[in-house]
């Protein structure tokens, strides 16, 4: 199942962006989802996770600034990013386990959305 991440863009330091992640096809529901990010030349790093029951976990470097949440009616997962700094500049990816036609599809990824934070 292909996911689509969107909402990236250019923002000044201290600003905010909201990323969205949704399936490009009809699914039953999102089970669990994560956001990752990657800077060219560096390894992809995990940012945040939301479980099927809404529990959330965050990497230390985004705690208190980023919020992951979900809209089950829209089968969409969001990442609200506040107090952005240039160090948050990266390509952001979403990953999710979903159900479709009562089958579970694990480890589905989006194509990434670029976030650039200017100083």
N, C-alpha and C positions, 0 to 999 in steps of 0.2 A: 504494500500500500504506500503510495507516494504521499508525502506530507509537503505542505507549502508553508514556508515561513515568510512573514512579511512585516513591515513596519520599521525597518531600518532606515537610516538616513544620516544626515550631518546635523550635529547639534553642538552648541557651545558647552564648555565645561560648566557643571552645575545644573544643566538642563535635564530634561526627561524624554524618554521614548517608551512606547509600548509596542512590544513585538507580539505577533499573533502566529499561531501554528494550527493549521487545519488540514484535514485530508483532502486531496484533490478528487476524491470519489466518495460516494455515499458509504458510510460505515455505521455500525451499530453504536459503538461508544469507544471513547478513549479510556484505557485501563490505567495506565501509568505513563507519565511523560517527563522528559528532562529537557533542559536547555544546556547546550555546550557552546563554547566559543573557541576560535582559533585565530591566532595572529600568524601571518606568513613567516615561515621559518621556525615556528614553535609548535609544540604538540597541542592537540586539542585538549581543552580543559573543561571539566564539568562545572556548571554554574548553579543549577537548581533542579529540584525534582518535586513533583506532586504525585501522590499516590491515588489509588482508585477511591479512597475514602476522604481525600482532601488534605491529608497530612503533607507537610512541606519540609524540605531540607535545603539548605543553602551552603555554598562554599563560603568560607570565612571572608573572602575578599569582597563579597556582595551583601553580606548580612547587614540588615538595617537600611539598605539602599534599594535592593531589588525585591520584588514580590512576584511569585508565580501563583497563578490562579487559573481556574477553569470555568467554562460555561458548558455544562453538560447538555443543555438543550441545543447548543450550536456545535457540540463536539469540537470545541476550540480551546486551546490552552494559550495563556498569555504570559508575558514577562514584562511587568512594569518596572522600568529602570529609572531611578531618580538619582539626583546628585551625581551625575555622570562625570567621569574624569577622563583625560586622554588615555589613561591606562586601560579603559574599557573599550577602546577601539579594537574591533575584531569582526570577524565573520561569525555570526551567531546561527547555530543550528538547533533544530528541535528533533527530538527522538521520542517515539511513543510505541507502546504496545496497544493494539486496538482489536476490537472484534468486528467482524464483517460476515454477514450471513451465518452468524453463530459460530464462526471459526475465529480462533485467536491468531493474530499476526503479530509476531514479536519483532522488535528492533527495526522499526520503520523510521526513515530519516527524511528530513526536508533538505532543500538545496542550499539553504543558508541565506541570511539577509545581513547586509553589511551595515555596521554601525561605526560611524566616525565621530569622534569627540574632539573638537578643536579647543586649544588652550586660550 
